[in-house]
Structure formats: C-alpha cells, structure tokens
Amino acid sequence: MPDPWSLRKRSEVMAKIRSTDTRPELELRQALRKQGLRPRAYPRLPGRPDIALEDSMIAVFVHGCFWHGCPKHYRAPKSHRSYWSAKLTRNVARDRRVARILRGMGWHVLTAWECAIRADSEKVADRIIRATTRLSISA
C-alpha cells in the first residue's frame, strides 16, 4: 500500500516526533521524583540514557513501542517495509551495543517501555526503585 501522504508531508509529520522529553519520559521522571529519587535526564553517557540515577548507577532507557520494536505493540508499517525493517534492526542492535558498553562501565541498564509507562508510570517507577534497593543491598 503506497503512502497516502506526499514525501514533503511525510517528512513534516516525522520531523514533529520528539526524541527528548517525550510524554512517557516526563511521566516516569515525575513518578520517580514523587518517590523521592532525583532522576537526571540525558546524562553524558554512551547512548545518552533518558534517565540516570547516578547514586545507584542505573541508566534507564524509555523505549517507544514503534521505534524500538515493542514485543507487544510493534506493528510494521505497510509501506517501505524494507526500510522500516532495516531501521528497527539497527535500533535494536544499537540498544544492545549501548547497554553492553554501559554495563562494562559498571552501570545497570533498565528498559522502560512506553506502553508500560502510559499504563501505570507509578508501577514502572516502583520497579526501578526495587532495582535501586536490590543494588544497594548487594553492594
């Protein structure tokens, strides 16, 4: 099925998609602050995690369901399939590579899916808090 929009219109629509301070990121940071944590946004680390809890050395990546291939919600576009398939493959490979680098630096890497945050940001924040507690006990 061909794209219903012209190349110019498609480019305009795609350019409006935010890459920082997205709604799920803001919701999660707010939920973490309500729990008494001090999340830092976009620290200067490899891959620029969306949130870092520096005291616990936890890097959190907020993954959009479309851009990172959510196992529950990703639906491949109907047009330009080869482009999008290659794009998703590159994104997933980059996510794995960055996580490996951060782990090698001593960071703990967590992924928070957009859909989980939208469903219940407090629950996702609780999961992160449990990780900080687990890490401080084992240290």
N, C-alpha and C positions, 0 to 999 in steps of 0.2 A: 504494500500500500504506500503510495507516494505521500510525502509530507504535505499537509494541507496549506502550510504557510510558505511564503517565498523565502529564499535564503536570507534576505535582509530582515524580514520579520522574525525568523527563527533565531538569527544572531542577536537581535534586540531582546527577545524573550530570554535566551540563555544568558545574556550579559547581566540580567537583573537578578540572577540566582546568587545569593550571598555565599561567600566562602568563610567568613568570620562573623562572630556574634549572631549566629543563627538562632532562631527561637528555641530549639532544643538545647543549645549550648547555654543560653541565658537562663532557661528554666533550671537546668542542672546546677549551674553556679549558684543560683538563688537558693535552691534546696540545700546545697552544701553549706552555704552561709547560715541558713536557718539552724543547721545542726552544730554551728559553732566552728566550722572549718574556715580556712582562708584560702580559697582556691585562687591560683594565679592563672590568668589567661595568656595563652600563647607564649610560653617561656622560650628563651633562645636555646632550644634543644633540637637535636636532629628530628625532622618531621614536624616540628612545631606543634606539640600536643595541644589540644583545645583547652585542657585544664591540667595544671600540675599542683600537687600537694607536696611541696618541697620538703617539709619536715619528715614525711613518710616515704619520700622518693617514689611517689606514684604519679604516673603520667596517664591521663585519661584522653582517649580519642573518642569524640562523638561522631559516629558514622551515620551518614544519611542512607536510608534504605536503598535509594536508587543508585547513588554514586559508589557505594561500597558492596552492593550485591547482598542485601539482607536475605538470609535463608528463608524467611517467612514471607517477605513482601516484595522482593525484587521482581519486576516484570520487564522483560526486554522490550525495547521499542520495536514497533512494527516496521519502521523504515531504517535504512542504513544499518542493518543488523551486523554486518561485519565490522563496521566502525565501532559500534557500541560494545560488541563482544570483546574486541581488542582493548578498548578503553577500560572496561571492567577488569579484564585480566591484568592490565598494567596497574590499575589502582590497588587490586588485592595483593599483587606482588610487591608493590611499594609499601603497603601497610605491613606486610610480613617483614620486609627488609628493615624498615624503621624500628619495628618492635624488637627485632634481633639486636640492632645497634644499641638501642636504649637499655635493653637487658644486660648487654655487655658492659654498659656504663654503671650498672648497679640499680637501675630504675625498675620498678614493677609497672607493667603496662596493662591497662584495663581498657576494654572497649565498651562504650555505652551506645546502644542502637537508638536511633531517632524514634522508632516506634515505641520502644520501652519507656523512653523519657516522656513522650506525649501521653502514654497511657497512665504513667504514675512516676513523676520525677522524684517524689519522696522515696519510693521503693528503690530506685536506682541509686539515689544518694545513700540510702541505708546500706546497700551492697558495697559501696565504696568505703563507707565508714567501717563496716565489718572487716574490710581488707586492711585498713589502716590499723585497726585493733590487732588483727592477726599478726601483722608485720611487726608491730611494736612489742608483742609478747615473744615472738621468736628471735628478736634481735638481741 
